[in-house]
Amino acid sequence: MLKYILIASAAAFSLRHGWVINANPVAQKLYEVYQPIARTSVNAPVGIAVDLVYGLVMAGLFVVLYESLPARPAG
């Protein structure tokens, strides 16, 4: 079980940080195609604002549609 956890953790860490996927020469060659349209920077405040708005919209839809959702109440 410990072996499984260590392998899964190493795989998740390497995929999360992208060095296995992005650092190999084949990936670098493939990414050259996207260079003209790739973003060079990210506007974090706008991204956070958009995520908050989408979250509030989804929460509002859930509140409005809650009664019509097909599920039995717990209890």
DRENGU-453524 format. One line per field, with one value per atom (N, C-alpha, C): chain; atom name; x, y, z. Coordinates in steps of 0.2 Angstrom, whole numbers. Last residue first. Layout:
% DRENGU-453524
chain: (A_...);
atom: (CA_...);
east: (X_...);
north: (Y_...);
up: (Z_...);
This chain:
% DRENGU-453524
chain: (A_A_A_A_A_A_A_A_A_A_A_A_A_A_A_A_A_A_A_A_A_A_A_A_A_A_A_A_A_A_A_A_A_A_A_A_A_A_A_A_A_A_A_A_A_A_A_A_A_A_A_A_A_A_A_A_A_A_A_A_A_A_A_A_A_A_A_A_A_A_A_A_A_A_A_A_A_A_A_A_A_A_A_A_A_A_A_A_A_A_A_A_A_A_A_A_A_A_A_A_A_A_A_A_A_A_A_A_A_A_A_A_A_A_A_A_A_A_A_A_A_A_A_A_A_A_A_A_A_A_A_A_A_A_A_A_A_A_A_A_A_A_A_A_A_A_A_A_A_A_A_A_A_A_A_A_A_A_A_A_A_A_A_A_A_A_A_A_A_A_A_A_A_A_A_A_A_A_A_A_A_A_A_A_A_A_A_A_A_A_A_A_A_A_A_A_A_A_A_A_A_A_A_A_A_A_A_A_A_A_A_A_A_A_A_A_A_A_A_A_A_A_A_A_A);
atom: (N_CA_C_N_CA_C_N_CA_C_N_CA_C_N_CA_C_N_CA_C_N_CA_C_N_CA_C_N_CA_C_N_CA_C_N_CA_C_N_CA_C_N_CA_C_N_CA_C_N_CA_C_N_CA_C_N_CA_C_N_CA_C_N_CA_C_N_CA_C_N_CA_C_N_CA_C_N_CA_C_N_CA_C_N_CA_C_N_CA_C_N_CA_C_N_CA_C_N_CA_C_N_CA_C_N_CA_C_N_CA_C_N_CA_C_N_CA_C_N_CA_C_N_CA_C_N_CA_C_N_CA_C_N_CA_C_N_CA_C_N_CA_C_N_CA_C_N_CA_C_N_CA_C_N_CA_C_N_CA_C_N_CA_C_N_CA_C_N_CA_C_N_CA_C_N_CA_C_N_CA_C_N_CA_C_N_CA_C_N_CA_C_N_CA_C_N_CA_C_N_CA_C_N_CA_C_N_CA_C_N_CA_C_N_CA_C_N_CA_C_N_CA_C_N_CA_C_N_CA_C_N_CA_C_N_CA_C_N_CA_C_N_CA_C_N_CA_C_N_CA_C_N_CA_C_N_CA_C_N_CA_C);
east: (-165_-168_-174_-164_-161_-165_-176_-173_-169_-172_-176_-172_-172_-168_-173_-172_-174_-170_-176_-171_-173_-185_-186_-181_-179_-185_-187_-168_-167_-173_-167_-169_-169_-162_-169_-171_-150_-156_-162_-144_-145_-151_-142_-146_-148_-134_-140_-145_-122_-126_-133_-119_-121_-125_-117_-122_-124_-106_-112_-118_-96_-98_-105_-95_-98_-100_-89_-96_-99_-77_-82_-89_-71_-73_-78_-70_-74_-76_-61_-67_-72_-49_-53_-60_-46_-48_-52_-43_-49_-51_-32_-38_-44_-22_-25_-31_-19_-22_-26_-4_-11_-13_6_4_-3_6_12_12_-4_-3_3_-2_-1_-1_-1_-8_-7_12_9_2_14_17_14_9_4_8_20_14_10_28_30_25_23_21_23_31_23_21_43_42_35_40_43_42_37_32_34_50_44_39_58_59_53_49_52_53_43_50_53_29_31_39_28_25_28_36_36_33_33_40_40_20_21_28_15_20_22_6_4_9_14_9_7_22_25_20_12_16_19_6_2_6_18_14_10_20_25_22_8_10_15_9_3_5_20_20_14_16_22_22_5_4_10_11_5_5_19_22_17_10_14_17_4_0_4);
north: (60_59_56_70_66_66_70_73_68_63_63_67_72_69_68_82_75_72_99_94_87_109_105_100_116_112_108_122_117_113_133_127_121_144_144_138_139_141_141_136_131_133_150_145_139_154_157_153_147_146_149_152_145_143_165_163_156_164_167_165_158_154_157_169_162_158_178_180_173_172_174_175_171_165_166_185_180_174_188_191_187_180_179_182_186_179_178_199_198_191_197_200_199_191_187_190_189_195_192_183_181_187_182_184_183_176_177_180_164_170_170_159_158_164_161_163_162_158_164_166_145_151_157_133_137_144_126_128_133_124_129_131_112_119_124_102_103_109_104_105_106_102_108_109_88_93_100_83_82_87_86_89_88_90_85_88_99_100_95_96_102_103_84_85_91_85_79_80_98_97_90_100_101_99_99_105_105_89_95_101_78_81_88_77_78_81_74_80_82_62_68_74_54_55_61_54_56_58_48_55_58_35_40_47_30_31_36_31_34_35_22_29_33_10_13_20_8_9_12_6_12_13_-6_0_6);
up: (26_32_32_11_16_23_-2_4_9_-18_-12_-6_-33_-28_-22_-46_-45_-39_-42_-44_-42_-39_-45_-46_-28_-27_-33_-34_-29_-29_-43_-46_-41_-35_-39_-41_-30_-25_-29_-42_-38_-33_-47_-51_-46_-37_-38_-41_-39_-33_-33_-52_-51_-45_-49_-54_-53_-40_-38_-42_-50_-44_-41_-59_-61_-55_-50_-53_-56_-47_-42_-45_-60_-56_-50_-62_-67_-63_-52_-52_-57_-56_-49_-49_-68_-68_-61_-64_-68_-68_-56_-53_-57_-66_-60_-57_-82_-77_-72_-87_-85_-81_-102_-96_-94_-115_-111_-104_-123_-119_-115_-140_-133_-129_-154_-150_-143_-158_-160_-156_-151_-149_-152_-156_-152_-150_-161_-165_-162_-150_-154_-159_-144_-141_-146_-150_-151_-149_-144_-152_-153_-131_-133_-140_-131_-130_-132_-135_-139_-138_-124_-130_-135_-108_-113_-120_-100_-101_-106_-99_-102_-104_-92_-98_-102_-81_-85_-91_-75_-78_-82_-69_-77_-79_-57_-58_-65_-59_-56_-58_-63_-67_-65_-51_-57_-62_-41_-40_-47_-46_-46_-45_-46_-52_-52_-32_-37_-43_-27_-25_-30_-33_-35_-33_-27_-34_-36_-13_-15_-23_-13_-11_-14_-17_-21_-20_-6_-13_-18_4_4_-3_0_0_0);
